């Protein structure tokens, strides 16, 4: 029932752009902050960006600040991650998560499949 489905990943050259999407279903989307995480091979999963439930505030990892933008579309129950000026070190599997004070979707049902982003020349 509760589901987060990531899409939009692919292969892009350094300096290029990509837009990731996360489609949410099975819960009250507007009640949850939404986040993007990423995990590269051999590394820990890290928080990339987060947006509050009302879309009024955002937070970014220092490594992506100024290059990535997180947004949400309440009508479509989706969260977007616009990635510009991509670097090879951005290569990772990207995951989204829904979070509240009571818990998170990843905690309740696990992480989704994610979407692969590869930045290479």
C-alpha positions, 0 to 999 in steps of 0.5 A: 500500500505505502509506496515510493517509486523513484525514476529519472536516473540515467547516464549524463556527462559532467556538467550536465543535468538530470531531474529525478522524480519520486511518486508517493502513494498509500499515505497522506503526502501533505503530512510528511517531509520528503527527502532524497538520499544517495548511496555510492558503492562501498559508501554509507547512504547519505542525506542529499536534500529535504523539504518540509511537509508544506514545502516552505523550507529546504535543506541540502548537503554541502556537497550539492548546495547551489547545484541541486533543488528539491521541490514537491507537487502536492497535487501529483504527490511527487517530489522532484530533485533537479540536479545541475552541474553534475559531477562524477562524485554525484554517481550513486543510487538515489532514494526518496523517503517520507519522514515525520516525527513519528517515523518514516516510510523507509523505517516502516516498509524499507527503502525502495528500488532507487534510481541510478545516476551515473555521471561520466564522460 
